[in-house]
Amino acid sequence: MTRMSIFIQTLVMEKRYKWGILAPGKMAGKFTNALKHLDNAELYAVGSRDLRRAEKFAADNGFRKFYGSYRELAEDPGVDIVYIASPHSHHREQAILCMKNGKAVLCEKAFAINEREVEEMISEASRNKVFLMEALWPPFQPFYRKASEILESGIVGRLLHMECFFSFNPPFHPDDRKFNPELGGGSLLDIGIYPVIDALTFAGVPDGIKAYASFGKTGAEESVSAIFRYNDGRMASIYSSFRTNAGIGCVILCERGRISLSRGRDMNQTVILEPDGMEKETYVFNPPAMGYHWEAGEVMRCLDDGLTESPVVPLSFSRNLIRTLDRIRHDAGIRLPQD
């Protein structure tokens, strides 16, 4: 069974898992709302470098404990799973801290800054025999499953080309993590990762990459374009930017038609199937909790089954993803302080 063909469903589980939130920001708030949809998830503890921020997040969301440091959260023996929602420049250090303390870790994308950091995280998980997963949203979503189902049916034939994009136009501030190289800033690791996930999921790891970037005032790249080449003749175009409002989606061009995937910032999802010579079909999905609860549910299902990685988002996929991101950065001349 392929990774994309695994059917994700709500499971009844006996064990309740105590969740810890590391870095209580906007993303952590969205994820916490998703945890509330899962009966086997307990809102247990929050860790922040700012004690008052941790206390407020805990009070607003119903967590039992709060800490003014990440170390205290990691060392709490009651915590089963830590969700890491800090900037990706800090993921390696924080994930390793949690895994050294025996915690299962669900870490936001990008998993880390580069392949070297990701390999350190994976090695630490193996050394401590703990669960580790990158918090990749798309593989769990119904629009991804529908697109995979259509491709596997053969109705549109073989995939030949993909156009994958994610762009929006946020206000500029040099200290914002999106524009700050010290925090791994730049469009590629923040939003360009999604078009890359699209290409890797449906077309696979490219044989060749040609990439270009445009840089802003802080030195962080604000726009990236890349072409993926496959030895069998297939191609994929990748685009991310903080300077246009193209939205989020991908178009899969096949021998006998096309499949278009799109989603809004609120995670509503649409798939449009246009087979040659046949009626267009449109599928719309509006998952609860913006679909984040499926990631959390997968972690707990894997722990119930004694697994240390997910069959839906295996560590091999995270390896391929960071290697591809590194290849794009290298070819486009994108360098970060951590490199």
C-alpha positions as YAML, in Angstrom:
chain: A
units: angstrom
residues:
- id: 1
  name: MET
  ca: [0.00, 0.00, 0.00]
- id: 2
  name: THR
  ca: [1.41, 3.41, -0.97]
- id: 3
  name: ARG
  ca: [1.70, 6.31, 1.44]
- id: 4
  name: MET
  ca: [-0.97, 8.27, -0.41]
- id: 5
  name: SER
  ca: [-3.41, 5.35, -0.51]
- id: 6
  name: ILE
  ca: [-3.55, 4.93, 3.26]
- id: 7
  name: PHE
  ca: [-7.02, 5.92, 4.35]
- id: 8
  name: ILE
  ca: [-7.03, 8.30, 7.30]
- id: 9
  name: GLN
  ca: [-9.98, 7.89, 9.61]
- id: 10
  name: THR
  ca: [-11.02, 8.65, 13.15]
- id: 11
  name: LEU
  ca: [-9.99, 5.81, 15.43]
- id: 12
  name: VAL
  ca: [-11.19, 4.89, 18.88]
- id: 13
  name: MET
  ca: [-8.12, 4.58, 21.08]
- id: 14
  name: GLU
  ca: [-7.85, 3.48, 24.69]
- id: 15
  name: LYS
  ca: [-4.97, 5.65, 25.81]
- id: 16
  name: ARG
  ca: [-5.23, 9.39, 26.33]
- id: 17
  name: TYR
  ca: [-2.07, 11.27, 25.44]
- id: 18
  name: LYS
  ca: [-0.90, 14.38, 27.25]
- id: 19
  name: TRP
  ca: [0.14, 17.04, 24.74]
- id: 20
  name: GLY
  ca: [2.69, 19.77, 25.32]
- id: 21
  name: ILE
  ca: [2.83, 22.88, 23.15]
- id: 22
  name: LEU
  ca: [6.27, 24.38, 22.56]
- id: 23
  name: ALA
  ca: [6.13, 28.03, 21.41]
- id: 24
  name: PRO
  ca: [2.53, 29.21, 21.87]
- id: 25
  name: GLY
  ca: [1.94, 31.43, 18.84]
- id: 26
  name: LYS
  ca: [-0.64, 31.73, 16.09]
- id: 27
  name: MET
  ca: [0.11, 28.33, 14.57]
- id: 28
  name: ALA
  ca: [0.01, 26.67, 18.00]
- id: 29
  name: GLY
  ca: [-3.42, 28.18, 18.53]
- id: 30
  name: LYS
  ca: [-4.76, 26.60, 15.34]
- id: 31
  name: PHE
  ca: [-3.28, 23.24, 16.25]
- id: 32
  name: THR
  ca: [-4.65, 23.41, 19.80]
- id: 33
  name: ASN
  ca: [-8.16, 24.00, 18.41]
- id: 34
  name: ALA
  ca: [-7.70, 20.81, 16.37]
- id: 35
  name: LEU
  ca: [-6.61, 18.83, 19.45]
- id: 36
  name: LYS
  ca: [-9.96, 19.69, 21.03]
- id: 37
  name: HIS
  ca: [-11.65, 17.52, 18.37]
- id: 38
  name: LEU
  ca: [-9.83, 14.40, 19.60]
- id: 39
  name: ASP
  ca: [-11.13, 12.55, 22.65]
- id: 40
  name: ASN
  ca: [-7.79, 10.87, 23.29]
- id: 41
  name: ALA
  ca: [-5.82, 14.15, 23.30]
- id: 42
  name: GLU
  ca: [-5.35, 15.90, 26.64]
- id: 43
  name: LEU
  ca: [-4.33, 19.57, 26.72]
- id: 44
  name: TYR
  ca: [-1.64, 19.25, 29.34]
- id: 45
  name: ALA
  ca: [1.21, 21.80, 29.26]
- id: 46
  name: VAL
  ca: [2.55, 24.86, 27.45]
- id: 47
  name: GLY
  ca: [6.17, 25.99, 27.26]
- id: 48
  name: SER
  ca: [7.42, 29.43, 26.23]
- id: 49
  name: ARG
  ca: [10.47, 31.61, 26.81]
- id: 50
  name: ASP
  ca: [7.96, 34.13, 28.22]
- id: 51
  name: LEU
  ca: [6.18, 32.79, 31.32]
- id: 52
  name: ARG
  ca: [3.30, 35.25, 31.03]
- id: 53
  name: ARG
  ca: [2.72, 34.24, 27.42]
- id: 54
  name: ALA
  ca: [2.65, 30.57, 28.39]
- id: 55
  name: GLU
  ca: [0.26, 31.30, 31.26]
- id: 56
  name: LYS
  ca: [-2.13, 33.24, 29.02]
- id: 57
  name: PHE
  ca: [-2.10, 30.58, 26.29]
- id: 58
  name: ALA
  ca: [-2.75, 27.88, 28.90]
- id: 59
  name: ALA
  ca: [-5.61, 29.83, 30.46]
- id: 60
  name: ASP
  ca: [-7.19, 30.70, 27.11]
- id: 61
  name: ASN
  ca: [-7.07, 27.11, 25.86]
- id: 62
  name: GLY
  ca: [-7.56, 24.96, 28.94]
- id: 63
  name: PHE
  ca: [-4.07, 23.55, 29.53]
- id: 64
  name: ARG
  ca: [-3.28, 22.31, 33.03]
- id: 65
  name: LYS
  ca: [0.33, 23.52, 33.27]
- id: 66
  name: PHE
  ca: [2.55, 26.25, 31.85]
- id: 67
  name: TYR
  ca: [6.29, 26.87, 31.91]
- id: 68
  name: GLY
  ca: [8.61, 29.80, 31.25]
- id: 69
  name: SER
  ca: [11.19, 27.68, 29.43]
- id: 70
  name: TYR
  ca: [11.22, 24.94, 26.83]
- id: 71
  name: ARG
  ca: [13.46, 22.78, 29.01]
- id: 72
  name: GLU
  ca: [10.88, 22.66, 31.81]
- id: 73
  name: LEU
  ca: [8.26, 21.50, 29.32]
- id: 74
  name: ALA
  ca: [10.58, 18.83, 27.89]
- id: 75
  name: GLU
  ca: [11.50, 17.58, 31.36]
- id: 76
  name: ASP
  ca: [7.92, 17.30, 32.65]
- id: 77
  name: PRO
  ca: [7.41, 13.53, 33.09]
- id: 78
  name: GLY
  ca: [3.69, 13.90, 32.41]
- id: 79
  name: VAL
  ca: [4.12, 15.08, 28.81]
- id: 80
  name: ASP
  ca: [3.71, 12.33, 26.19]
- id: 81
  name: ILE
  ca: [3.92, 14.33, 22.95]
- id: 82
  name: VAL
  ca: [5.38, 17.75, 22.17]
- id: 83
  name: TYR
  ca: [4.13, 19.82, 19.25]
- id: 84
  name: ILE
  ca: [6.84, 22.27, 18.15]
- id: 85
  name: ALA
  ca: [5.56, 25.48, 16.56]
- id: 86
  name: SER
  ca: [8.60, 27.76, 16.74]
- id: 87
  name: PRO
  ca: [10.45, 29.22, 13.70]
- id: 88
  name: HIS
  ca: [12.22, 26.46, 11.76]
- id: 89
  name: SER
  ca: [15.60, 27.93, 12.68]
- id: 90
  name: HIS
  ca: [15.06, 26.49, 16.18]
- id: 91
  name: HIS
  ca: [13.50, 23.11, 15.32]
- id: 92
  name: ARG
  ca: [16.64, 20.98, 15.49]
- id: 93
  name: GLU
  ca: [17.67, 22.19, 18.95]
- id: 94
  name: GLN
  ca: [14.16, 21.99, 20.41]
- id: 95
  name: ALA
  ca: [13.25, 18.63, 18.90]
- id: 96
  name: ILE
  ca: [16.49, 17.09, 20.16]
- id: 97
  name: LEU
  ca: [15.85, 18.53, 23.64]
- id: 98
  name: CYS
  ca: [12.42, 16.91, 23.72]
- id: 99
  name: MET
  ca: [13.59, 13.56, 22.32]
- id: 100
  name: LYS
  ca: [16.46, 13.38, 24.82]
- id: 101
  name: ASN
  ca: [13.74, 13.53, 27.46]
- id: 102
  name: GLY
  ca: [11.82, 10.67, 25.88]
- id: 103
  name: LYS
  ca: [9.05, 12.70, 24.28]
- id: 104
  name: ALA
  ca: [7.33, 11.92, 21.02]
- id: 105
  name: VAL
  ca: [7.70, 14.92, 18.72]
- id: 106
  name: LEU
  ca: [5.46, 16.43, 16.06]
- id: 107
  name: CYS
  ca: [7.51, 19.27, 14.58]
- id: 108
  name: GLU
  ca: [6.19, 21.94, 12.24]
- id: 109
  name: LYS
  ca: [7.54, 22.32, 8.74]
- id: 110
  name: ALA
  ca: [10.10, 23.07, 7.55]
- id: 111
  name: PHE
  ca: [11.49, 20.24, 9.68]
- id: 112
  name: ALA
  ca: [14.78, 22.15, 10.02]
- id: 113
  name: ILE
  ca: [17.01, 24.52, 8.04]
- id: 114
  name: ASN
  ca: [18.97, 21.94, 6.02]
- id: 115
  name: GLU
  ca: [19.65, 18.24, 5.55]
- id: 116
  name: ARG
  ca: [22.40, 18.15, 8.16]
- id: 117
  name: GLU
  ca: [20.01, 19.37, 10.87]
- id: 118
  name: VAL
  ca: [17.27, 16.96, 9.79]
- id: 119
  name: GLU
  ca: [19.68, 14.03, 9.93]
- id: 120
  name: GLU
  ca: [20.68, 15.03, 13.47]
- id: 121
  name: MET
  ca: [17.01, 15.00, 14.49]
- id: 122
  name: ILE
  ca: [16.37, 11.61, 12.89]
- id: 123
  name: SER
  ca: [19.50, 10.16, 14.53]
- id: 124
  name: GLU
  ca: [18.36, 11.44, 17.92]
- id: 125
  name: ALA
  ca: [14.94, 9.84, 17.46]
- id: 126
  name: SER
  ca: [16.60, 6.52, 16.62]
- id: 127
  name: ARG
  ca: [19.00, 6.79, 19.55]
- id: 128
  name: ASN
  ca: [16.19, 7.41, 22.03]
- id: 129
  name: LYS
  ca: [13.67, 5.09, 20.29]
- id: 130
  name: VAL
  ca: [11.04, 7.83, 20.23]
- id: 131
  name: PHE
  ca: [8.46, 8.89, 17.65]
- id: 132
  name: LEU
  ca: [9.29, 11.78, 15.30]
- id: 133
  name: MET
  ca: [7.17, 13.25, 12.51]
- id: 134
  name: GLU
  ca: [7.21, 16.41, 10.43]
- id: 135
  name: ALA
  ca: [3.85, 18.21, 10.68]
- id: 136
  name: LEU
  ca: [3.01, 18.09, 6.98]
- id: 137
  name: TRP
  ca: [-0.60, 19.07, 6.43]
- id: 138
  name: PRO
  ca: [-1.34, 18.03, 2.81]
- id: 139
  name: PRO
  ca: [-0.94, 14.21, 2.92]
- id: 140
  name: PHE
  ca: [-3.81, 13.90, 5.43]
- id: 141
  name: GLN
  ca: [-6.31, 16.04, 3.53]
- id: 142
  name: PRO
  ca: [-9.27, 14.84, 1.45]
- id: 143
  name: PHE
  ca: [-8.32, 16.91, -1.62]
- id: 144
  name: TYR
  ca: [-4.94, 15.15, -1.73]
- id: 145
  name: ARG
  ca: [-6.58, 11.75, -1.37]
- id: 146
  name: LYS
  ca: [-9.08, 12.59, -4.12]
- id: 147
  name: ALA
  ca: [-6.33, 13.71, -6.53]
- id: 148
  name: SER
  ca: [-4.36, 10.55, -5.80]
- id: 149
  name: GLU
  ca: [-7.47, 8.44, -6.37]
- id: 150
  name: ILE
  ca: [-8.08, 10.11, -9.74]
- id: 151
  name: LEU
  ca: [-4.48, 9.59, -10.88]
- id: 152
  name: GLU
  ca: [-4.51, 5.96, -9.80]
- id: 153
  name: SER
  ca: [-7.80, 5.37, -11.69]
- id: 154
  name: GLY
  ca: [-6.06, 6.15, -15.00]
- id: 155
  name: ILE
  ca: [-8.93, 8.30, -16.29]
- id: 156
  name: VAL
  ca: [-6.59, 11.13, -17.31]
- id: 157
  name: GLY
  ca: [-3.61, 8.95, -18.12]
- id: 158
  name: ARG
  ca: [-0.02, 9.52, -17.13]
- id: 159
  name: LEU
  ca: [1.13, 12.67, -15.36]
- id: 160
  name: LEU
  ca: [3.32, 14.79, -17.66]
- id: 161
  name: HIS
  ca: [3.69, 18.20, -16.02]
- id: 162
  name: MET
  ca: [2.81, 20.05, -12.81]
- id: 163
  name: GLU
  ca: [2.43, 23.73, -12.02]
- id: 164
  name: CYS
  ca: [2.69, 24.24, -8.25]
- id: 165
  name: PHE
  ca: [2.45, 27.58, -6.46]
- id: 166
  name: PHE
  ca: [1.91, 29.37, -3.15]
- id: 167
  name: SER
  ca: [2.15, 33.14, -2.85]
- id: 168
  name: PHE
  ca: [0.65, 35.99, -0.86]
- id: 169
  name: ASN
  ca: [1.67, 39.57, -0.08]
- id: 170
  name: PRO
  ca: [2.24, 40.09, 3.66]
- id: 171
  name: PRO
  ca: [3.29, 43.46, 5.10]
- id: 172
  name: PHE
  ca: [7.06, 43.84, 5.24]
- id: 173
  name: HIS
  ca: [8.88, 44.13, 8.55]
- id: 174
  name: PRO
  ca: [12.59, 43.25, 8.79]
- id: 175
  name: ASP
  ca: [12.18, 41.45, 12.14]
- id: 176
  name: ASP
  ca: [9.25, 39.31, 10.95]
- id: 177
  name: ARG
  ca: [10.34, 35.67, 10.77]
- id: 178
  name: LYS
  ca: [9.27, 35.57, 7.10]
- id: 179
  name: PHE
  ca: [11.92, 38.15, 6.21]
- id: 180
  name: ASN
  ca: [14.57, 37.51, 8.86]
- id: 181
  name: PRO
  ca: [17.43, 35.24, 7.66]
- id: 182
  name: GLU
  ca: [18.44, 34.50, 11.27]
- id: 183
  name: LEU
  ca: [15.04, 32.78, 11.69]
- id: 184
  name: GLY
  ca: [15.28, 30.91, 8.40]
- id: 185
  name: GLY
  ca: [13.31, 33.63, 6.65]
- id: 186
  name: GLY
  ca: [12.45, 33.56, 2.96]
- id: 187
  name: SER
  ca: [9.50, 32.33, 0.95]
- id: 188
  name: LEU
  ca: [10.94, 28.89, 0.13]
- id: 189
  name: LEU
  ca: [11.07, 27.35, 3.61]
- id: 190
  name: ASP
  ca: [7.95, 29.17, 4.77]
- id: 191
  name: ILE
  ca: [5.48, 28.63, 1.91]
- id: 192
  name: GLY
  ca: [7.51, 27.28, -1.03]
- id: 193
  name: ILE
  ca: [7.71, 24.01, 0.82]
- id: 194
  name: TYR
  ca: [4.07, 23.34, -0.14]
- id: 195
  name: PRO
  ca: [4.60, 23.40, -3.93]
- id: 196
  name: VAL
  ca: [7.64, 21.18, -3.40]
- id: 197
  name: ILE
  ca: [5.50, 18.75, -1.36]
- id: 198
  name: ASP
  ca: [2.98, 18.71, -4.22]
- id: 199
  name: ALA
  ca: [5.66, 17.81, -6.76]
- id: 200
  name: LEU
  ca: [7.31, 15.16, -4.59]
- id: 201
  name: THR
  ca: [3.97, 13.57, -3.75]
- id: 202
  name: PHE
  ca: [2.56, 13.25, -7.24]
- id: 203
  name: ALA
  ca: [5.68, 13.25, -9.46]
- id: 204
  name: GLY
  ca: [8.49, 12.08, -7.15]
- id: 205
  name: VAL
  ca: [12.05, 13.28, -6.53]
- id: 206
  name: PRO
  ca: [13.36, 15.22, -9.56]
- id: 207
  name: ASP
  ca: [16.48, 14.21, -11.42]
- id: 208
  name: GLY
  ca: [17.42, 17.80, -12.18]
- id: 209
  name: ILE
  ca: [16.60, 21.22, -10.72]
- id: 210
  name: LYS
  ca: [17.08, 24.72, -12.09]
- id: 211
  name: ALA
  ca: [16.12, 27.51, -9.70]
- id: 212
  name: TYR
  ca: [16.12, 31.30, -9.45]
- id: 213
  name: ALA
  ca: [15.39, 33.70, -6.59]
- id: 214
  name: SER
  ca: [14.82, 37.41, -6.04]
- id: 215
  name: PHE
  ca: [16.02, 38.88, -2.75]
- id: 216
  name: GLY
  ca: [14.62, 41.61, -0.54]
- id: 217
  name: LYS
  ca: [16.08, 44.28, 1.73]
- id: 218
  name: THR
  ca: [17.01, 41.84, 4.52]
- id: 219
  name: GLY
  ca: [18.81, 39.43, 2.20]
- id: 220
  name: ALA
  ca: [16.05, 36.84, 2.48]
- id: 221
  name: GLU
  ca: [14.64, 35.60, -0.81]
- id: 222
  name: GLU
  ca: [11.12, 36.89, -1.35]
- id: 223
  name: SER
  ca: [10.34, 34.94, -4.54]
- id: 224
  name: VAL
  ca: [11.58, 31.61, -5.91]
- id: 225
  name: SER
  ca: [10.95, 29.85, -9.20]
- id: 226
  name: ALA
  ca: [12.25, 26.36, -10.01]
- id: 227
  name: ILE
  ca: [11.88, 23.78, -12.73]
- id: 228
  name: PHE
  ca: [12.02, 20.10, -11.81]
- id: 229
  name: ARG
  ca: [13.18, 17.75, -14.57]
- id: 230
  name: TYR
  ca: [12.60, 14.00, -14.62]
- id: 231
  name: ASN
  ca: [14.59, 11.62, -16.81]
- id: 232
  name: ASP
  ca: [11.39, 10.15, -18.25]
- id: 233
  name: GLY
  ca: [10.41, 13.52, -19.74]
- id: 234
  name: ARG
  ca: [8.08, 14.80, -17.02]
- id: 235
  name: MET
  ca: [8.53, 18.26, -15.53]
- id: 236
  name: ALA
  ca: [7.18, 20.42, -12.70]
- id: 237
  name: SER
  ca: [7.31, 24.16, -12.11]
- id: 238
  name: ILE
  ca: [7.56, 25.50, -8.55]
- id: 239
  name: TYR
  ca: [6.76, 29.06, -7.48]
- id: 240
  name: SER
  ca: [6.60, 30.81, -4.12]
- id: 241
  name: SER
  ca: [6.51, 34.50, -3.30]
- id: 242
  name: PHE
  ca: [5.76, 37.11, -0.66]
- id: 243
  name: ARG
  ca: [5.24, 39.69, -3.41]
- id: 244
  name: THR
  ca: [2.28, 38.35, -5.43]
- id: 245
  name: ASN
  ca: [-1.17, 37.02, -4.58]
- id: 246
  name: ALA
  ca: [-1.33, 33.90, -6.74]
- id: 247
  name: GLY
  ca: [-2.95, 31.88, -3.95]
- id: 248
  name: ILE
  ca: [-2.31, 28.23, -3.18]
- id: 249
  name: GLY
  ca: [-2.63, 25.28, -5.51]
- id: 250
  name: CYS
  ca: [-1.29, 23.06, -8.24]
- id: 251
  name: VAL
  ca: [-2.36, 21.95, -11.70]
- id: 252
  name: ILE
  ca: [-1.54, 18.40, -12.79]
- id: 253
  name: LEU
  ca: [-1.38, 18.08, -16.58]
- id: 254
  name: CYS
  ca: [-1.84, 14.55, -17.87]
- id: 255
  name: GLU
  ca: [-2.08, 12.70, -21.19]
- id: 256
  name: ARG
  ca: [-5.89, 12.87, -21.31]
- id: 257
  name: GLY
  ca: [-6.87, 15.77, -19.11]
- id: 258
  name: ARG
  ca: [-5.97, 17.82, -16.06]
- id: 259
  name: ILE
  ca: [-6.54, 17.92, -12.31]
- id: 260
  name: SER
  ca: [-6.54, 21.25, -10.44]
- id: 261
  name: LEU
  ca: [-6.09, 21.43, -6.68]
- id: 262
  name: SER
  ca: [-6.58, 24.60, -4.66]
- id: 263
  name: ARG
  ca: [-7.19, 25.68, -1.09]
- id: 264
  name: GLY
  ca: [-7.91, 28.87, 0.78]
- id: 265
  name: ARG
  ca: [-6.03, 30.27, 3.75]
- id: 266
  name: ASP
  ca: [-8.82, 28.80, 5.92]
- id: 267
  name: MET
  ca: [-7.93, 25.39, 4.44]
- id: 268
  name: ASN
  ca: [-11.12, 24.86, 2.41]
- id: 269
  name: GLN
  ca: [-10.21, 22.53, -0.44]
- id: 270
  name: THR
  ca: [-11.24, 22.07, -4.09]
- id: 271
  name: VAL
  ca: [-10.36, 19.48, -6.74]
- id: 272
  name: ILE
  ca: [-11.44, 20.03, -10.36]
- id: 273
  name: LEU
  ca: [-11.20, 17.06, -12.72]
- id: 274
  name: GLU
  ca: [-11.26, 17.88, -16.45]
- id: 275
  name: PRO
  ca: [-10.89, 14.70, -18.52]
- id: 276
  name: ASP
  ca: [-10.58, 15.24, -22.27]
- id: 277
  name: GLY
  ca: [-13.96, 14.91, -23.98]
- id: 278
  name: MET
  ca: [-15.89, 14.47, -20.71]
- id: 279
  name: GLU
  ca: [-17.81, 16.65, -18.27]
- id: 280
  name: LYS
  ca: [-15.82, 18.60, -15.70]
- id: 281
  name: GLU
  ca: [-16.25, 17.39, -12.12]
- id: 282
  name: THR
  ca: [-15.71, 19.53, -9.02]
- id: 283
  name: TYR
  ca: [-15.12, 18.24, -5.50]
- id: 284
  name: VAL
  ca: [-15.23, 20.58, -2.48]
- id: 285
  name: PHE
  ca: [-14.04, 19.71, 1.02]
- id: 286
  name: ASN
  ca: [-14.33, 21.74, 4.23]
- id: 287
  name: PRO
  ca: [-12.71, 19.65, 6.98]
- id: 288
  name: PRO
  ca: [-13.27, 20.54, 10.62]
- id: 289
  name: ALA
  ca: [-10.46, 22.16, 12.61]
- id: 290
  name: MET
  ca: [-8.81, 23.15, 9.29]
- id: 291
  name: GLY
  ca: [-7.78, 19.49, 8.97]
- id: 292
  name: TYR
  ca: [-5.01, 19.68, 11.57]
- id: 293
  name: HIS
  ca: [-6.63, 17.07, 13.81]
- id: 294
  name: TRP
  ca: [-5.65, 14.33, 11.35]
- id: 295
  name: GLU
  ca: [-1.95, 15.02, 11.97]
- id: 296
  name: ALA
  ca: [-2.42, 14.76, 15.72]
- id: 297
  name: GLY
  ca: [-4.57, 11.66, 15.35]
- id: 298
  name: GLU
  ca: [-1.88, 10.01, 13.24]
- id: 299
  name: VAL
  ca: [0.75, 10.58, 15.95]
- id: 300
  name: MET
  ca: [-1.43, 8.95, 18.59]
- id: 301
  name: ARG
  ca: [-2.41, 6.07, 16.30]
- id: 302
  name: CYS
  ca: [1.27, 5.38, 15.64]
- id: 303
  name: LEU
  ca: [2.08, 5.46, 19.36]
- id: 304
  name: ASP
  ca: [-0.78, 3.04, 20.01]
- id: 305
  name: ASP
  ca: [0.78, 0.72, 17.44]
- id: 306
  name: GLY
  ca: [4.28, 1.06, 18.88]
- id: 307
  name: LEU
  ca: [5.64, 2.88, 15.82]
- id: 308
  name: THR
  ca: [8.45, 5.43, 15.87]
- id: 309
  name: GLU
  ca: [7.51, 7.01, 12.54]
- id: 310
  name: SER
  ca: [4.37, 7.50, 10.48]
- id: 311
  name: PRO
  ca: [3.57, 5.45, 7.37]
- id: 312
  name: VAL
  ca: [1.71, 8.50, 6.02]
- id: 313
  name: VAL
  ca: [4.59, 10.97, 6.57]
- id: 314
  name: PRO
  ca: [7.63, 8.68, 6.90]
- id: 315
  name: LEU
  ca: [11.03, 10.13, 7.74]
- id: 316
  name: SER
  ca: [12.16, 9.10, 4.25]
- id: 317
  name: PHE
  ca: [9.73, 11.67, 2.80]
- id: 318
  name: SER
  ca: [11.09, 14.36, 5.14]
- id: 319
  name: ARG
  ca: [14.61, 13.44, 4.01]
- id: 320
  name: ASN
  ca: [13.65, 13.76, 0.34]
- id: 321
  name: LEU
  ca: [11.87, 17.04, 1.06]
- id: 322
  name: ILE
  ca: [14.78, 18.75, 2.83]
- id: 323
  name: ARG
  ca: [17.26, 17.46, 0.24]
- id: 324
  name: THR
  ca: [15.12, 18.93, -2.53]
- id: 325
  name: LEU
  ca: [14.82, 22.25, -0.67]
- id: 326
  name: ASP
  ca: [18.60, 22.28, -0.23]
- id: 327
  name: ARG
  ca: [19.07, 21.65, -3.95]
- id: 328
  name: ILE
  ca: [16.77, 24.57, -4.80]
- id: 329
  name: ARG
  ca: [18.57, 26.88, -2.37]
- id: 330
  name: HIS
  ca: [21.97, 25.86, -3.72]
- id: 331
  name: ASP
  ca: [21.02, 26.45, -7.35]
- id: 332
  name: ALA
  ca: [19.25, 29.76, -6.61]
- id: 333
  name: GLY
  ca: [22.07, 31.08, -4.42]
- id: 334
  name: ILE
  ca: [19.97, 31.20, -1.24]
- id: 335
  name: ARG
  ca: [22.13, 31.00, 1.87]
- id: 336
  name: LEU
  ca: [21.15, 31.20, 5.53]
- id: 337
  name: PRO
  ca: [23.38, 31.91, 8.56]
- id: 338
  name: GLN
  ca: [22.92, 28.30, 9.75]
- id: 339
  name: ASP
  ca: [24.54, 27.01, 6.54]
...
